[in-house]
Amino acid sequence: MHNTYLAFMKNKHQLGLWDSTLLGVGSMIGSGIFIVSASMTTQLFSAPWLIAIWLFTGIITISAALSYGELSGMFPKAGGQYIYLKEAYHPIMGFLYGWSFFTVIQTGTIAAVAVAFSKFTGYFLPVFEMSPANGIPIWGDYHIYPAQMLAVSTIVLLTYINTKGVKSGNWIQGIFTSTKLIALFGLLAAGFIWGFDKDIWNANWESGWRLQQWNLTTHQAMPIDMYTLLGALSIALVGSVFSSDAWNSVTFIAGEMKNPEKNIGRALLLSTLIVTVIYVSMNLMYVGTLSLQSIAEAPQERVGVAAAQAIFGGVGTYLIAALIMVSTFGCNNGLIFSGARVYQTMAEEKLFFRSAAKVNAHHVPHWALWAQCIWASVLCLSGQYGQLLNYVVFTVMLFYILTIAGVMILRKKRPEIVRTYKTPLYPILPIFYILFAVSFCIGLLIYTPHDTWPGLIIVCIGIPVYYWFRKQQQ
């Protein structure tokens, strides 16, 4: 095991600040920004509310990233959040995060993004549309769709590329993230220059901060009270918060970064800031291109497609489909690249299957990559990954709360550790995030309990698994 670790260490420090920033940006931007604004507008039928939610989400994400910067400087090694939770609390807390990360969080996200890639491929090749006519009967009511098989193929391909070394995965990440950013900025420019309609813009802002929801049945705006507003905010924030998720991916690959003590914090700040600017700008473009009703009633919630059609006409559908395919492909490469490093770190501490700690001739954790690939592929074929992600939304926020609270805990518990970077505005910034996240979780408990308790059950299953690994270690 020691020789395996040394072999891996010889190949570290390959990723610079810009490489790490691209990884963070690429992991965050998937298909969400092109879709979730529809359901958000349904919940709060108001342009100011829509923009405010995206802007607030960006501020919250940046505040979390700034807090994580201190932790990354204290523990500049692979594993990220797993390491932070273990050091701040107890090894079981880090394991429960790693367990949830492998069973649902990372693998479920990889599966969902891969299927999104396949669905938009259906614009060019109808056989990949998720329609009943394309279903292949397997057993009873269970069908497999070509889109699912394509999704699995992309996961396998990206996993194979990443087993060929850090440079291979980084090359793919750089190509696709750069292409994605160029295309996104091109779409924004076209939207503001050619698609912008002053009358639509003014009409969308006329309602101001009025409390109302859009009824998809009656096609009318319905006034709501303050109690309903709290529920609408909680549900709307789910879309924006988790379109911004995976911002912490860069912390998982600290062992392969140059000057990780400083560059992790910088990459976290840069990536979250870039994505926040893009997300807020995209929604301003939507509001200037489409009426609020068109956003709320976008077919299959594909707001990006509706905006592209308004800007470019019929060809816009294919342009946005191609952009989303590039976006999701690059997003999954970042998720696959970073995720395996968590399982590797757990295995090195004998809290995961020992083979996950092994590295191949290219000095990458190939077993961990393929294990992640297999489970993500199973979730693709099960068709249940979307439901699993809903279950874990609440749990992910709990882990974020615990991790950022760990900044304050470690200030008292481990004051002797050198902190190359300290959280600005401490303790205001961590407390600000914790208060928001706790309120958000309470809102989910009240308004969507069916999507909260199952996530806790998944985490709790990890408790006996932890003690099984401990027994194996002894």
C-alpha positions as CSV (number, residue, x, y, z in Angstrom):
1,M,0.0,0.0,0.0
2,H,2.9,2.3,0.9
3,N,4.5,1.8,-2.5
4,T,1.2,2.4,-4.2
5,Y,0.8,5.7,-2.5
6,L,4.4,6.7,-3.3
7,A,3.7,5.9,-7.0
8,F,0.7,8.1,-7.0
9,M,2.5,11.0,-5.2
10,K,5.2,11.0,-7.9
11,N,2.6,12.1,-10.4
12,K,0.9,14.8,-8.3
13,H,1.0,18.6,-8.9
14,Q,0.0,18.4,-12.6
15,L,-2.9,20.8,-12.4
16,G,-2.4,24.6,-12.2
17,L,-4.9,27.3,-11.1
18,W,-6.6,27.6,-14.4
19,D,-6.9,23.8,-14.9
20,S,-8.5,23.6,-11.5
21,T,-10.8,26.5,-12.2
22,L,-12.0,24.9,-15.4
23,L,-12.6,21.7,-13.5
24,G,-14.8,23.6,-11.1
25,V,-16.7,25.5,-13.8
26,G,-17.1,22.4,-15.9
27,S,-18.4,20.3,-13.0
28,M,-21.0,23.0,-12.1
29,I,-22.4,23.8,-15.5
30,G,-24.5,20.9,-16.8
31,S,-28.0,21.1,-18.1
32,G,-29.7,22.8,-15.1
33,I,-29.3,26.4,-16.3
34,F,-31.2,25.5,-19.5
35,I,-34.1,23.9,-17.6
36,V,-34.8,24.8,-14.0
37,S,-35.8,28.4,-14.5
38,A,-39.2,27.1,-15.8
39,S,-40.2,25.5,-12.6
40,M,-38.7,28.4,-10.6
41,T,-40.9,30.8,-12.6
42,T,-43.9,28.7,-11.9
43,Q,-43.3,28.9,-8.2
44,L,-42.7,32.6,-8.2
45,F,-44.1,34.3,-11.3
46,S,-42.0,37.5,-11.1
47,A,-38.9,38.6,-12.9
48,P,-37.4,40.3,-9.9
49,W,-37.9,37.1,-7.8
50,L,-36.4,34.9,-10.4
51,I,-33.2,37.0,-10.8
52,A,-33.0,37.6,-7.0
53,I,-33.0,33.8,-6.3
54,W,-30.2,33.1,-8.8
55,L,-28.2,36.1,-7.5
56,F,-28.7,35.0,-3.9
57,T,-27.8,31.4,-4.8
58,G,-24.5,32.7,-6.3
59,I,-23.7,34.8,-3.2
60,I,-24.4,31.8,-1.0
61,T,-22.3,29.5,-3.1
62,I,-19.4,32.0,-3.1
63,S,-19.6,32.3,0.7
64,A,-19.4,28.6,1.0
65,A,-16.5,28.4,-1.3
66,L,-14.6,31.1,0.7
67,S,-15.2,29.1,3.9
68,Y,-14.0,25.9,2.2
69,G,-10.8,27.8,1.2
70,E,-9.7,27.7,4.8
71,L,-10.3,24.0,5.2
72,S,-8.5,23.3,1.9
73,G,-5.5,25.2,3.1
74,M,-5.4,23.3,6.3
75,F,-5.7,19.9,4.7
76,P,-4.3,20.2,1.1
77,K,-4.8,16.6,0.1
78,A,-7.2,14.5,-2.0
79,G,-10.6,13.7,-0.4
80,G,-11.9,17.2,0.1
81,Q,-15.1,17.2,2.2
82,Y,-14.5,13.7,3.4
83,I,-11.2,14.8,5.0
84,Y,-12.7,18.0,6.5
85,L,-15.6,16.2,8.2
86,K,-13.3,13.5,9.5
87,E,-10.9,16.0,11.0
88,A,-13.6,18.3,12.5
89,Y,-15.8,15.6,14.0
90,H,-15.1,11.9,13.8
91,P,-14.1,9.4,11.2
92,I,-17.7,8.1,11.0
93,M,-18.9,11.5,9.9
94,G,-16.4,11.6,7.0
95,F,-17.4,8.0,6.1
96,L,-21.1,8.8,6.0
97,Y,-20.4,11.6,3.6
98,G,-18.2,9.3,1.5
99,W,-20.9,6.6,1.6
100,S,-23.6,9.0,0.4
101,F,-21.2,10.4,-2.2
102,F,-20.7,7.0,-3.7
103,T,-24.2,5.5,-3.4
104,V,-26.1,8.6,-4.7
105,I,-24.6,12.0,-4.7
106,Q,-21.8,11.7,-7.2
107,T,-22.8,8.5,-9.1
108,G,-26.5,9.7,-9.3
109,T,-25.4,13.0,-10.6
110,I,-23.2,11.4,-13.2
111,A,-26.1,9.2,-14.3
112,A,-28.5,12.1,-14.5
113,V,-26.1,14.2,-16.5
114,A,-25.3,11.3,-18.9
115,V,-29.0,10.8,-19.6
116,A,-29.5,14.5,-20.2
117,F,-26.7,14.2,-22.8
118,S,-28.6,11.3,-24.5
119,K,-31.9,13.1,-24.4
120,F,-30.5,16.1,-26.3
121,T,-28.8,13.8,-28.7
122,G,-32.4,12.8,-29.6
123,Y,-32.7,16.2,-31.4
124,F,-30.3,14.9,-34.0
125,L,-31.0,11.2,-33.8
126,P,-34.6,10.5,-32.9
127,V,-33.8,6.9,-31.8
128,F,-32.4,8.4,-28.6
129,E,-35.6,10.2,-27.7
130,M,-37.1,8.9,-24.4
131,S,-40.4,8.0,-26.1
132,P,-42.4,4.8,-25.5
133,A,-41.8,3.8,-29.1
134,N,-38.1,3.5,-28.5
135,G,-38.4,1.4,-25.4
136,I,-37.0,-2.2,-25.5
137,P,-39.0,-4.5,-23.3
138,I,-36.9,-6.5,-20.8
139,W,-39.1,-7.8,-18.1
140,G,-42.7,-6.9,-17.2
141,D,-43.1,-3.2,-17.5
142,Y,-39.4,-2.6,-17.4
143,H,-37.9,-1.1,-20.6
144,I,-34.4,-0.1,-21.6
145,Y,-34.1,2.9,-23.9
146,P,-31.3,3.5,-26.4
147,A,-30.8,6.9,-24.6
148,Q,-29.9,5.0,-21.4
149,M,-27.4,2.8,-23.4
150,L,-25.9,5.9,-24.9
151,A,-25.6,7.4,-21.4
152,V,-23.8,4.3,-20.1
153,S,-21.5,4.4,-23.1
154,T,-20.5,8.0,-22.4
155,I,-19.7,7.2,-18.8
156,V,-17.6,4.2,-19.8
157,L,-15.8,6.3,-22.4
158,L,-15.0,9.2,-20.0
159,T,-13.9,6.7,-17.3
160,Y,-11.6,5.0,-19.8
161,I,-10.1,8.3,-20.8
162,N,-9.5,9.3,-17.2
163,T,-7.7,5.9,-16.5
164,K,-5.1,7.0,-19.0
165,G,-3.7,9.7,-16.7
166,V,-4.5,13.1,-15.2
167,K,-3.3,14.8,-18.4
168,S,-5.9,12.9,-20.5
169,G,-8.8,13.8,-18.2
170,N,-7.5,17.4,-17.9
171,W,-7.2,17.7,-21.7
172,I,-10.8,16.6,-22.2
173,Q,-11.9,19.0,-19.4
174,G,-10.1,21.9,-20.9
175,I,-11.4,21.3,-24.4
176,F,-15.1,20.9,-23.4
177,T,-15.2,23.5,-20.7
178,S,-13.6,26.1,-23.0
179,T,-16.0,25.2,-25.8
180,K,-18.9,25.4,-23.4
181,L,-17.9,28.8,-22.1
182,I,-17.4,30.2,-25.6
183,A,-20.8,28.9,-26.7
184,L,-22.5,30.2,-23.6
185,F,-21.1,33.7,-24.0
186,G,-22.0,33.5,-27.7
187,L,-25.6,32.7,-26.8
188,L,-25.7,35.5,-24.2
189,A,-24.3,38.0,-26.7
190,A,-26.8,36.9,-29.4
191,G,-29.7,37.0,-26.9
192,F,-28.9,40.6,-25.7
193,I,-28.1,41.9,-29.3
194,W,-30.7,40.1,-31.5
195,G,-33.2,38.4,-29.2
196,F,-33.7,41.2,-26.7
197,D,-37.3,42.6,-26.9
198,K,-37.8,45.9,-25.0
199,D,-41.6,45.3,-24.7
200,I,-41.2,41.8,-23.3
201,W,-38.5,43.0,-20.9
202,N,-40.8,45.9,-19.6
203,A,-43.8,43.6,-19.3
204,N,-41.9,41.0,-17.3
205,W,-40.7,43.6,-14.8
206,E,-44.1,45.3,-14.4
207,S,-45.3,42.8,-11.8
208,G,-42.4,43.8,-9.6
209,W,-42.2,41.8,-6.3
210,R,-45.8,40.7,-6.5
211,L,-46.4,37.4,-4.7
212,Q,-48.0,35.1,-7.3
213,Q,-47.6,31.7,-8.9
214,W,-48.3,30.5,-12.4
215,N,-51.1,27.9,-12.7
216,L,-50.2,25.6,-15.6
217,T,-53.8,24.4,-15.9
218,T,-55.6,27.7,-16.0
219,H,-52.6,29.5,-17.6
220,Q,-53.1,32.4,-15.1
221,A,-51.1,34.0,-12.4
222,M,-52.6,33.3,-8.9
223,P,-51.8,35.5,-5.9
224,I,-50.2,33.7,-2.9
225,D,-49.8,34.5,0.8
226,M,-46.6,34.7,2.9
227,Y,-46.9,31.1,4.1
228,T,-47.1,29.8,0.5
229,L,-44.2,32.2,-0.4
230,L,-41.9,30.4,2.0
231,G,-42.8,27.0,0.4
232,A,-42.3,28.5,-3.1
233,L,-38.9,29.9,-2.2
234,S,-37.8,26.5,-0.8
235,I,-38.9,24.6,-3.9
236,A,-37.5,27.3,-6.3
237,L,-34.2,27.3,-4.5
238,V,-33.8,23.6,-5.1
239,G,-33.3,24.2,-8.8
240,S,-30.8,27.1,-8.5
241,V,-28.8,25.6,-5.5
242,F,-28.3,22.3,-7.2
243,S,-27.6,23.8,-10.6
244,S,-24.7,25.4,-8.7
245,D,-23.7,22.2,-6.9
246,A,-20.4,20.3,-7.5
247,W,-18.6,23.6,-6.8
248,N,-16.5,21.7,-4.3
249,S,-15.2,19.2,-6.8
250,V,-11.9,20.9,-7.0
251,T,-11.2,20.0,-3.3
252,F,-11.3,16.3,-4.2
253,I,-8.2,16.5,-6.4
254,A,-5.9,18.5,-4.1
255,G,-3.2,15.8,-4.4
256,E,-2.8,16.6,-8.1
257,M,-2.7,20.4,-7.9
258,K,0.3,22.7,-7.9
259,N,0.5,24.7,-4.7
260,P,-2.8,23.3,-3.3
261,E,-2.6,25.3,-0.1
262,K,-3.3,28.5,-2.0
263,N,-4.7,27.3,-5.4
264,I,-7.7,25.4,-4.0
265,G,-9.1,28.5,-2.4
266,R,-8.4,30.6,-5.4
267,A,-10.0,28.0,-7.8
268,L,-13.1,27.7,-5.6
269,L,-13.6,31.5,-5.6
270,L,-12.9,31.9,-9.4
271,S,-15.1,29.0,-10.5
272,T,-18.1,30.0,-8.3
273,L,-17.8,33.6,-9.3
274,I,-17.6,32.8,-13.1
275,V,-20.6,30.5,-12.8
276,T,-22.6,33.0,-10.8
277,V,-22.1,35.7,-13.5
278,I,-23.1,33.2,-16.2
279,Y,-26.2,32.0,-14.4
280,V,-27.5,35.5,-13.6
281,S,-26.7,36.7,-17.1
282,M,-28.5,33.7,-18.7
283,N,-31.7,34.5,-16.7
284,L,-31.5,38.2,-17.5
285,M,-31.3,37.0,-21.2
286,Y,-34.3,34.7,-20.7
287,V,-36.4,37.6,-19.2
288,G,-35.4,39.9,-22.1
289,T,-36.2,37.3,-24.7
290,L,-39.2,35.4,-23.5
291,S,-42.4,36.4,-21.6
292,L,-42.7,35.0,-18.1
293,Q,-45.5,32.8,-19.3
294,S,-43.2,31.4,-22.1
295,I,-40.5,30.7,-19.5
296,A,-43.0,28.9,-17.1
297,E,-44.6,26.9,-19.9
298,A,-41.5,26.1,-21.9
299,P,-42.1,22.6,-23.4
300,Q,-40.6,20.0,-21.1
301,E,-39.2,22.9,-19.1
302,R,-36.5,23.5,-21.8
303,V,-36.2,27.3,-21.3
304,G,-32.8,27.3,-23.1
305,V,-34.4,25.7,-26.2
306,A,-37.3,28.3,-26.2
307,A,-34.8,31.2,-25.9
308,A,-32.6,29.8,-28.7
309,Q,-35.7,29.5,-31.0
310,A,-36.7,33.1,-30.2
311,I,-33.2,34.2,-31.1
312,F,-32.2,32.0,-34.1
313,G,-35.6,30.6,-35.3
314,G,-36.0,26.9,-36.0
315,V,-32.2,26.2,-36.1
316,G,-32.0,27.4,-32.5
317,T,-33.3,24.1,-31.3
318,Y,-30.3,22.3,-32.8
319,L,-27.8,24.9,-31.6
320,I,-28.9,24.7,-28.0
321,A,-29.1,20.9,-28.2
322,A,-25.5,20.8,-29.3
323,L,-24.5,23.3,-26.6
324,I,-26.1,21.2,-23.9
325,M,-24.4,18.0,-25.3
326,V,-21.0,19.8,-25.0
327,S,-22.0,21.1,-21.6
328,T,-23.1,17.8,-20.1
329,F,-20.2,15.9,-21.6
330,G,-17.7,18.2,-20.1
331,C,-19.6,18.3,-16.8
332,N,-19.5,14.5,-16.5
333,N,-15.8,14.4,-17.2
334,G,-15.2,16.7,-14.2
335,L,-17.5,14.7,-12.0
336,I,-15.9,11.4,-13.0
337,F,-12.3,12.8,-12.7
338,S,-12.8,14.2,-9.2
339,G,-15.2,11.6,-7.6
340,A,-12.8,8.7,-7.7
341,R,-10.3,10.6,-5.6
342,V,-12.7,10.5,-2.6
343,Y,-13.0,6.7,-2.7
344,Q,-9.3,6.4,-3.1
345,T,-8.7,8.5,0.1
346,M,-11.2,6.4,2.0
347,A,-9.6,3.2,0.9
348,E,-6.2,4.4,1.9
349,E,-7.6,4.9,5.4
350,K,-9.2,1.4,5.2
351,L,-12.8,2.7,5.1
352,F,-13.6,1.5,1.6
353,F,-12.7,-1.4,-0.5
354,R,-8.9,-1.7,-0.5
355,S,-8.6,-2.0,-4.2
356,A,-9.9,1.6,-4.5
357,A,-6.5,2.8,-3.2
358,K,-4.6,1.2,-6.1
359,V,-3.2,3.3,-8.9
360,N,-2.3,2.0,-12.4
361,A,0.7,2.7,-14.5
362,H,-0.6,6.2,-15.2
363,H,-0.8,6.9,-11.5
364,V,-4.6,7.2,-11.3
365,P,-7.0,5.2,-9.1
366,H,-8.3,3.0,-11.9
367,W,-10.3,0.6,-9.6
368,A,-12.1,3.5,-8.0
369,L,-12.9,5.0,-11.4
370,W,-14.3,1.7,-12.7
371,A,-16.3,1.1,-9.5
372,Q,-17.8,4.5,-9.8
373,C,-18.5,3.8,-13.5
374,I,-20.3,0.6,-12.8
375,W,-22.6,2.0,-10.1
376,A,-23.4,5.1,-12.1
377,S,-24.3,2.9,-15.1
378,V,-26.6,0.8,-12.9
379,L,-28.4,4.0,-11.8
380,C,-28.7,4.9,-15.5
381,L,-30.4,1.6,-16.4
382,S,-32.5,1.6,-13.2
383,G,-34.3,4.8,-14.2
384,Q,-34.4,5.7,-10.5
385,Y,-31.4,8.1,-10.3
386,G,-33.7,11.2,-10.5
387,Q,-35.7,10.0,-7.5
388,L,-32.5,9.2,-5.6
389,L,-31.2,12.7,-6.3
390,N,-34.3,14.2,-4.9
391,Y,-33.9,12.1,-1.8
392,V,-30.4,13.2,-1.2
393,V,-30.9,17.0,-1.8
394,F,-31.7,17.5,1.9
395,T,-28.8,15.3,3.0
396,V,-26.3,17.1,0.8
397,M,-27.2,20.4,2.5
398,L,-26.8,18.8,6.0
399,F,-23.2,17.8,5.0
400,Y,-22.5,21.4,3.8
401,I,-23.8,22.8,7.1
402,L,-21.6,20.4,9.1
403,T,-18.5,21.1,6.9
404,I,-18.8,24.9,7.2
405,A,-19.5,24.6,10.9
406,G,-16.3,22.6,11.0
407,V,-14.4,25.8,10.1
408,M,-15.4,27.3,13.5
409,I,-14.9,24.0,15.3
410,L,-11.4,23.5,14.0
411,R,-10.5,27.1,15.0
412,K,-10.9,25.9,18.6
413,K,-10.0,22.3,18.2
414,R,-6.9,22.6,16.1
415,P,-5.5,26.2,16.5
416,E,-2.0,24.9,16.0
417,I,-2.5,24.1,12.3
418,V,-1.0,26.6,9.9
419,R,-3.8,28.3,7.9
420,T,-2.4,29.6,4.6
421,Y,-5.8,31.1,4.0
422,K,-8.4,32.3,6.4
423,T,-12.1,32.8,5.8
424,P,-12.8,36.5,5.2
425,L,-15.4,38.2,7.5
426,Y,-15.1,35.3,9.9
427,P,-17.3,34.3,11.6
428,I,-20.0,36.3,9.8
429,L,-19.6,34.4,6.5
430,P,-19.8,30.8,7.8
431,I,-22.8,31.8,10.1
432,F,-24.5,33.5,7.1
433,Y,-24.3,30.3,5.1
434,I,-25.3,28.0,8.0
435,L,-28.4,30.1,8.8
436,F,-29.5,30.0,5.1
437,A,-28.8,26.3,4.8
438,V,-30.7,25.5,8.0
439,S,-33.7,27.6,6.9
440,F,-33.6,25.9,3.5
441,C,-33.6,22.4,5.1
442,I,-36.4,23.3,7.5
443,G,-38.4,24.5,4.5
444,L,-37.8,21.2,2.7
445,L,-38.8,19.3,5.8
446,I,-42.1,21.2,6.0
447,Y,-43.0,21.5,2.3
448,T,-41.4,18.3,0.7
449,P,-41.0,15.7,3.5
450,H,-41.2,12.9,0.9
451,D,-37.9,14.1,-0.5
452,T,-36.1,14.5,2.9
453,W,-36.5,11.5,5.1
454,P,-35.5,8.9,2.5
455,G,-32.2,10.8,2.1
456,L,-31.5,10.4,5.8
457,I,-32.3,6.7,5.6
458,I,-29.6,6.3,2.9
459,V,-27.1,8.0,5.2
460,C,-28.1,5.9,8.2
461,I,-27.6,2.7,6.2
462,G,-24.0,3.8,6.1
463,I,-23.6,3.5,9.9
464,P,-23.5,-0.4,10.0
465,V,-21.4,-0.4,6.9
466,Y,-18.8,1.9,8.6
467,Y,-18.5,-0.5,11.6
468,W,-18.2,-3.5,9.1
469,F,-15.2,-1.7,7.5
470,R,-13.8,-1.0,10.9
471,K,-14.1,-4.7,11.9
472,Q,-12.4,-5.7,8.6
473,Q,-9.6,-3.2,9.4
474,Q,-9.0,-4.8,12.9
